[in-house]
Amino acid sequence: MTTLVYLIPVALFLGALGLAGFLWALRSGQYEDLDGAAERILIDGDDKSN
């Protein structure tokens, strides 16, 4: 029973930490261009004429 006194706050802290990380990723634009990386790998970058 005494281990629950330690485990419940640790679980709540880790959950809040994960939520804060997810909200940070949303605000910093990590999910803005979901198709860009998938299409960028198909574009041949060797044809640049400089």
N, C-alpha and C positions, 0 to 999 in steps of 0.2 A: 504494500500500500504506500509505503514511503517513496518507492521509486516513481509512482505516478506523480508525486509532487514535483519531481524533477523532469519527467518525460513530457508532461502536458505543456509546461511553458516552453520547453525546447521545441516541441512540435509546432506550437503556435508561432514561435519566433521564426522557424524555418519556413513555415507557410507564408508569413508576412514578408520574409526576405524574397521568396520566389515571386510573390505578387508584385513587390516593388521592382524586381528585375524585369518582369513582364511589362509593367507600366512604363518603365524607363525605355524599353525597346520600342514600345508603341510611340512614345513621344519623340524618340530620336529618329524615327522614320525607317526602322528596320523592316517593316512590312509594307512599305509603299509600292515597291516594284517587284511583285512576285514572279512575273513572267520574264523579266529582264535577264536574269542569270541563266534561265533555261534557254533563251533565244541567243544570248551572247556566246554561248559555247558552240553554236552552229555557224556563226559568222566567221568566215576565214579572214584572219587579220593580216595575212601575208600580201594582200593585194593593194596595200597602201602605196600611193604614188607620191613620194615626197621629193 
